[in-house]
Amino acid sequence: MSEPENVPPGVDLDKASPARLYDYYLGGKDNYPIDREAAERIRAVVPELEDIAWANRGFLQRAVHRLAALGIRQFIDVGAGLPTQNNTHQVAQAVDPAARVLYADNDPMVLAHARALLAGSPDTAAITADLREPEELLGQPAVRELIDFTQPVALLLVAVLHFIGDEDDPRGLIGRYLDALPPGSYLALSHGTADHQAPQALRVIDGVYSKATANAFFRTRDEIAGFFDGLELLPPHEGSAPGVAFSGDWGADDPESSDSDGSRWVYCGVARVP
Ligand SMILES: C[S@@+](CC[C@H](N)C(=O)[O-])C[C@H]1O[C@@H](n2cnc3c(N)ncnc32)[C@H](O)[C@@H]1O
């Protein structure tokens, strides 16, 4: 098979990557044969794959919109993924054109595509950085130039923490980011869960991601809710108690109809830093 053209530097064509896999689940074109083959192995046992991705993406969009409506004007989107429709800056700037958005991801494909999308887009920047290095990420000049750390910031960790194993202390990492943000900031987080899933599907997913550039670690509802300890969780939708919810339910206009097989793979929540 001939090699794909215009491959950005640093991209490994021999391993699937979480960013390219997710792009494929969403119907995007920024992926390679190795990603498509891997994704199809998962789809054979998880037919709701596309729904999982879109239910999560819907959460991201509704969370950003809610945060912008609450007056948040600065967003740090870590594990931002390849650009698709209604990216964070488009949702936030639809509420206030002056909203500022910093995208960070450790996949070299993301930077190449994000820079192309953001060219001519003021008040946005994209950097390559690793979530596991908070001080290095937040210390990059592009971040210091764009973000005012005396004003509230929304930290978005959407569908990214499940690529961080316990050995990297995800709770400790969240704490190190939030320590840099003033009171009144927010954390929006979503995370894959295996709570309700069949072991066969989980074995296939584990087999695919263990050969990809990052492994995936599902966590329970309690573990995911624990990421918000010390913060003030918002109610996922009108009339509900504060807490985490399945991705489709969070911010849903009609929670009765938002439940789906795909939505039940991901818990999410949004919380205020006191
Ligand atoms: C499933 S995508 C989620 C994209 C977007 N946040 C969303 O929810 O629509 C996960 C993204 O996290 C990125 N990622 C994984 N591990 C990372 C790490 N250690 N540091 C930064 N980004 C990471 C991947 O490259 C990928 O783009």
The ligand as an ORCA input file, in Angstrom:
! r2SCAN-3c Opt
* xyz 0 1
  C     -10.976     11.072     22.669
  S     -10.061     12.499     22.225
  C     -11.073     13.771     22.968
  C     -11.084     15.069     22.182
  C     -11.974     16.172     22.787
  N     -11.491     16.534     24.113
  C     -13.398     15.722     22.868
  O     -13.787     15.221     23.936
  O     -14.146     15.850     21.898
  C      -8.694     12.424     23.363
  C      -7.583     13.389     23.051
  O      -6.682     13.403     24.166
  C      -5.373     13.460     23.659
  N      -4.449     12.937     24.693
  C      -4.319     11.673     25.136
  N      -3.365     11.587     26.087
  C      -2.893     12.864     26.255
  C      -1.893     13.429     27.096
  N      -1.202     12.685     27.956
  N      -1.666     14.762     26.993
  C      -2.372     15.528     26.118
  N      -3.318     15.041     25.292
  C      -3.596     13.720     25.366
  C      -5.406     12.625     22.407
  O      -4.318     12.918     21.539
  C      -6.759     12.985     21.831
  O      -6.670     14.052     20.949
*
